[in-house]
Amino acid sequence: MTIERKPAKPKKCRVDACRASFIPSRMGQAVCSPACALIDGPRHAPKARKALADIERKDIKVRKEKLKSRADHLKDTQQAFNAWIRARDAGQPCISCGRHHEGQYHAGHYRTVGANPELRFEPLNAWKQCAPCNNHLSGNLINYRISLLQRIGEEKVAWLEGPHEAKKYTVEELKAMTAEYRAKTRELKKGEAA
């Protein structure tokens, strides 16, 4: 059984200087000759360069991800957690001084990450705090504690101040936490915009 193909319909050459009528010999052919193809070719160069650059960028991103150490992943998770804290507390004032201002806000930890790394990602331990209180007043801890007692109660503050078991996160756990906090931040920001 042979399949008969319809004869190709004549086309006009895409090159403006030529515009000759021709019958395409293959599907997608838009020019009449190799000479016209050379004239038409540079039109596609920017698109091809962009496609190659995109492929290269993705490749670099994958290679960089493979080179990341546990500390790099910990830093990524900390950034995602801090961004979520700032988004969670967006409408609230600084936990230490109670001010609303146009300056920079941080995710201030009540129990410091250096002294209590096990509370690094504990939501009850981190609240929106203005940069002056966090950086210049070492967290302004007396006022921080007073506000914390009002927000979460004496029992939870006592739990924060008590002993905690050390945690050693794996790279996979850190990646999962980073993804989780980024998703939570997106949800909060999407709710703000709506």
N, C-alpha and C positions, 0 to 999 in steps of 0.2 A: 504494500500500500504506500503510495507516494503522496506527500502533502504538497499541494500546489500553493505557491506563495503569490500574493497579488503583486503586480509590478509596482515598484516604488513610484510615488508621485514626484514630479519635478519640484525643486525648491529653488529659492533665490539665495545666492551666496550672502553670508552675513557681513562680509567686508564691504563697507560703504563704497569704497573706490571701485569695486568690482561689480557687485549685484548681478552677476551672470546667472542664468538659469542652468541647473544641473540635476541629474538623477543621482540620489545618494546611493553609495555602494555598501554602506553599513548603517546600522541604527544610530541615531544621534549625530550623524554627520551634518555640520552646519556650514562648511565652506567647500568651495568647488575644487580646490587644488592644494598641493603642498605649499605653494607660494603664498596663497591666501591664508593658509594655516599659520605660516610664520608671521604674517601681519597680524592675525587675530590672537595669537598666543599670548603676548604680553598683557592682554586684558585680564587673563586669569591669574597672573603672577601674584598680585596682592592677596587673593583668596588662598592660593597655595601656600604662600609664606605664612599667613595667619594660621592655617591648619597645621603646618609643621611646627610653628612656635607653640601652639596649644599642646601638641603631642609632647614636645620637649618639656614644657612646664609641668605637665602631669607626671612625666618620668622623673623629673627632679624632685617633685613633691614626694613621690613614692620612695626614692632613694634617701631623701632627708629623713623621712619617717623611720626607715630601717636603721639609720645611724643614731637615733635618739637614745639617750641613756635613761635610766629610771629617774634620775634627777630632773631631766628635761620633761618627762611625763608628769612628774610631781608638780613642776612649775606650771605646766599647762592646766592641770586640774585645779591648782590654787587660783589661777587667773579666772577660770570658768566659775569656780565657787564664789570668788569675790564679786564678780559681775552679777551673779544671781542674788547675792546678799544686797547689793546696791539696788537692784531692780525690785527685790522683795520689799525693801524699806523705802522705796522712792518717795512716798508721800509723807514720811515721818521726818522729824528733825534729827539732828545729831544726838546720839544717845548720851553723850557726855555733857555737852553744854546746852542742849535743847534749842539751838539756833537753826533757823532756815537761812541759807545764804546762797549766793551764786557761785561760790568757790568749788573746789574739788572735794569729793567725798571718797572715803575709803571703806573697806569692810574691816572695821576695827575689831580685833579679838580681845575679849575680856581676859582670858588666860592666854598669855602669849604663845605663839607657835614655837618659839625657842625653848621655853620652859615646859610647855605641855604639848608636844607634837601630836599626841593622841587625840587632842581636841581641835586639831587644825581644821577639820571639815565638819565640826559639830555646829548645826544651825543655831543652837541656843547660845553658843560662845561667840558668835560674830554678828555684829550689827552695824548699820550705817553710821559712820563717824566722820566728822569734818577733818580735813587735813591738819589744821592747827592743833586740834586736840590729840590726834593720833601721832603726829610727828613731833610737835614742839612741846607738848605737855605729857609725853610718854603714855598716851591713852587717857589721861585725865581720870584715872581709875576710881577715885573716891566718888566723883559724880557719876561715873559709869555704873558703879555698883548700886548707887541709890536708884538710878533709872531702871537698872536691870531688875531690882527687887520689885519695882512697880509693874514692870512689863511681864515678868515670868514667875514671880513669887519667890518666897524665901526658901522653899524646899528645893526648887530647881537650881537656885544660886548655890545652895549648900552642896548639891550634887556636883556642880561645875567645879567648886573649890575643893572637893574631895579627891581621893586618889583614883586613878584610872589605869586600866591595863594598856600597855604599849601596843601600838598597831604598826605592822609592816605591810604596806600595800604592794601587791604585785603590779607589774606593768599593765596586765590585762584589767585588773581592778581599777587602776588609775584611768585607763582609756575609757572604761565603762562609766566611771564617775564624771569624767570630763564631758562625755556625750550627754549624760543625764542632766548635768547642770546647765549645759548650753541649751538643751531642749526646754528646760524649765524657764530659763531666761527668755527664750523666744516666745514661750507661751505668755509670760507676764507682759512682755512688750507688745504682743499682739492684742492682749486684753486692754492695754492702755490705749492703743490706737483705735480700737473699736468703739 
